[in-house]
Amino acid sequence: MHRRDLSGVPAILQAWWIRAQNDGIPLLVVAAAIVGFAIGLDGDIRKVLNGIAVIVWLIAAWFIVRSAFAAGVTLAQVGICAVVILILSTLIRPSDPLLALIGFGWGGVAVGWIGRSLGSKLGALLGALWLPAHLIVAVSQAGIRELRDQPAAIRTDPPPTAIIVPLVMVLAAWFFAAWMSDWREKRETATGSSRPDLSR
């Protein structure tokens, strides 16, 4: 993969950028930005942007899934991510950035803890699964309303801050998963090195 020249950039930012590239985050961020921009629009242009966003999102998700499995992520870990994202998609509406930060931040912490060295891969996967999960939840809720003969949900104008919510979800899930993964590895390394050697 082509690497951009990062000379002059602080080492910690270089490390995070390279990690983001390895986890497939940049393209997912682009997709999230398009989704967010479309939230603030209406009419045909909104439909067009949503269509573009779905395509870009699915391409990004494909690269993230492929990278995760190549790194050693198991089906059980993918299943845990799927459960977590379905819960988050049900509880958190894509309109409140603070709730998105808290919810997806804790979701990232959970998968980061479970994933250990693969935590950031699971965090990227968690973010990538949001749009499919969001669509599944929306369709399911519409089906339930239809079965109960309830009126269809009326779309209300989202608050201005709603445009950043998809971006917040993706970045919070990935960053906090990566942070928890690093923290757990350092903690276990420190704990292991502090134990006395009983093999002698």
C-alpha positions as CSV (number, residue, x, y, z in Angstrom):
1,M,0.0,0.0,0.0
2,H,1.3,3.5,-0.9
3,R,2.3,5.4,2.2
4,R,2.1,9.2,2.3
5,D,5.2,11.1,3.3
6,L,4.8,11.8,7.0
7,S,8.1,13.6,7.6
8,G,7.6,16.4,10.1
9,V,4.5,14.8,11.6
10,P,4.9,13.8,15.3
11,A,5.7,10.1,15.7
12,I,2.6,9.3,17.7
13,L,0.4,10.8,15.0
14,Q,2.3,8.8,12.3
15,A,1.8,5.6,14.3
16,W,-2.0,6.2,14.6
17,W,-2.3,7.2,10.9
18,I,-0.4,4.0,9.8
19,R,-2.6,2.0,12.2
20,A,-5.7,3.5,10.7
21,Q,-4.6,2.7,7.2
22,N,-3.8,-0.9,8.2
23,D,-7.3,-1.2,9.8
24,G,-9.1,0.3,6.8
25,I,-10.4,3.3,8.6
26,P,-9.8,6.2,6.0
27,L,-12.3,4.9,3.4
28,L,-14.8,4.3,6.1
29,V,-14.4,7.8,7.4
30,V,-15.1,9.1,3.8
31,A,-18.3,7.0,3.7
32,A,-19.3,8.3,7.2
33,A,-18.8,11.9,6.1
34,I,-21.0,11.3,3.0
35,V,-23.7,9.8,5.2
36,G,-23.5,12.7,7.6
37,F,-23.7,15.3,4.8
38,A,-26.7,13.5,3.4
39,I,-28.5,13.7,6.8
40,G,-28.7,17.5,6.5
41,L,-30.2,17.4,3.0
42,D,-33.6,16.4,1.6
43,G,-35.1,15.4,-1.7
44,D,-33.4,13.7,-4.6
45,I,-29.9,14.9,-3.8
46,R,-30.2,13.2,-0.4
47,K,-31.2,9.9,-2.1
48,V,-28.3,10.1,-4.5
49,L,-25.7,10.8,-1.7
50,N,-27.2,8.0,0.4
51,G,-26.7,5.7,-2.6
52,I,-23.1,6.7,-3.0
53,A,-22.5,6.4,0.7
54,V,-23.9,2.9,0.9
55,I,-21.6,1.8,-2.0
56,V,-18.5,3.4,-0.5
57,W,-19.4,2.1,3.0
58,L,-19.8,-1.5,1.7
59,I,-16.5,-1.3,-0.1
60,A,-14.8,0.0,3.0
61,A,-16.5,-2.7,5.1
62,W,-15.3,-5.4,2.7
63,F,-11.6,-4.3,3.1
64,I,-12.0,-4.1,6.9
65,V,-13.5,-7.6,7.1
66,R,-10.8,-9.0,4.8
67,S,-8.1,-7.3,6.8
68,A,-9.6,-8.5,10.1
69,F,-9.7,-12.1,9.1
70,A,-6.2,-11.9,7.6
71,A,-5.0,-10.7,11.0
72,G,-6.6,-13.6,12.8
73,V,-10.0,-12.3,13.9
74,T,-12.3,-15.3,14.6
75,L,-16.0,-15.8,13.7
76,A,-16.8,-15.7,17.4
77,Q,-15.3,-12.2,17.7
78,V,-17.2,-11.1,14.6
79,G,-20.3,-12.4,16.2
80,I,-19.7,-10.4,19.4
81,C,-19.2,-7.3,17.2
82,A,-22.5,-8.0,15.5
83,V,-24.3,-8.3,18.8
84,V,-22.8,-5.1,20.2
85,I,-23.6,-3.1,17.0
86,L,-27.2,-4.3,16.9
87,I,-27.6,-3.2,20.5
88,L,-26.0,0.2,19.8
89,S,-28.1,0.7,16.6
90,T,-31.3,-0.1,18.5
91,L,-30.5,2.2,21.5
92,I,-28.8,5.2,19.8
93,R,-30.4,7.3,17.1
94,P,-28.0,8.8,14.6
95,S,-28.9,12.4,15.7
96,D,-27.0,13.0,19.1
97,P,-23.2,13.2,18.8
98,L,-22.7,13.0,22.6
99,L,-24.7,9.8,22.9
100,A,-23.0,8.4,19.9
101,L,-19.6,9.2,21.4
102,I,-20.5,7.6,24.8
103,G,-22.3,4.5,23.3
104,F,-19.8,3.7,20.5
105,G,-16.9,4.6,22.8
106,W,-18.0,2.0,25.3
107,G,-18.7,-0.4,22.4
108,G,-15.1,0.1,21.3
109,V,-13.8,-0.5,24.8
110,A,-15.7,-3.8,25.0
111,V,-14.5,-5.2,21.7
112,G,-11.0,-3.8,22.3
113,W,-10.8,-5.7,25.6
114,I,-12.0,-8.9,24.0
115,G,-9.8,-8.5,20.9
116,R,-6.6,-7.8,22.8
117,S,-3.9,-7.4,20.1
118,L,-6.6,-7.4,17.5
119,G,-8.7,-4.8,19.3
120,S,-8.3,-2.0,16.8
121,K,-9.4,-4.5,14.0
122,L,-12.5,-5.2,15.9
123,G,-13.1,-1.5,16.5
124,A,-12.9,-0.9,12.8
125,L,-15.3,-3.8,12.2
126,L,-17.7,-2.4,14.8
127,G,-17.8,0.9,12.9
128,A,-18.1,-0.8,9.5
129,L,-21.1,-2.9,10.7
130,W,-23.1,0.2,11.8
131,L,-24.7,1.1,8.5
132,P,-25.9,-2.5,7.8
133,A,-27.1,-2.8,11.4
134,H,-28.9,0.6,11.2
135,L,-30.7,-0.5,8.0
136,I,-31.7,-3.9,9.5
137,V,-33.1,-2.2,12.6
138,A,-35.0,0.4,10.6
139,V,-36.5,-2.3,8.3
140,S,-37.4,-4.4,11.3
141,Q,-39.1,-1.5,13.1
142,A,-41.0,-0.6,9.9
143,G,-42.1,-4.3,9.6
144,I,-43.3,-4.4,13.2
145,R,-45.3,-1.2,12.8
146,E,-46.9,-2.7,9.6
147,L,-47.8,-5.9,11.5
148,R,-49.3,-3.8,14.3
149,D,-51.1,-1.6,11.8
150,Q,-49.4,1.5,13.2
151,P,-48.7,4.6,11.2
152,A,-45.3,4.9,9.5
153,A,-42.7,6.9,11.3
154,I,-42.6,10.6,10.3
155,R,-39.1,11.9,9.4
156,T,-38.4,15.1,11.4
157,D,-35.6,17.6,10.6
158,P,-32.5,16.4,12.4
159,P,-30.5,18.9,14.5
160,P,-27.5,20.5,12.8
161,T,-25.1,18.4,14.9
162,A,-26.5,15.2,13.4
163,I,-24.3,15.5,10.4
164,I,-21.2,14.6,12.4
165,V,-22.8,11.6,14.2
166,P,-21.8,8.9,11.7
167,L,-18.2,10.1,11.8
168,V,-18.3,10.2,15.6
169,M,-19.6,6.6,15.7
170,V,-16.9,5.3,13.4
171,L,-14.0,7.1,15.0
172,A,-15.2,6.5,18.6
173,A,-15.6,2.7,18.0
174,W,-12.1,2.4,16.4
175,F,-10.2,4.8,18.7
176,F,-11.5,3.4,22.0
177,A,-11.0,-0.2,20.8
178,A,-7.4,0.6,19.9
179,W,-6.8,2.4,23.1
180,M,-8.3,-0.4,25.2
181,S,-6.3,-3.0,23.2
182,D,-3.1,-1.2,23.9
183,W,-3.9,-0.6,27.6
184,R,-4.7,-4.3,28.2
185,E,-1.6,-5.5,26.4
186,K,0.6,-3.1,28.4
187,R,-1.1,-4.1,31.7
188,E,-0.7,-7.8,31.0
189,T,2.9,-7.3,30.0
190,A,3.7,-5.3,33.1
191,T,1.9,-7.9,35.3
192,G,3.7,-10.7,33.6
193,S,7.1,-9.1,34.0
194,S,6.5,-8.3,37.7
195,R,5.8,-11.9,38.6
196,P,8.7,-13.9,40.1
197,D,10.3,-16.5,38.0
198,L,9.4,-19.8,39.7
199,S,11.0,-22.0,37.0
200,R,14.5,-21.9,38.6
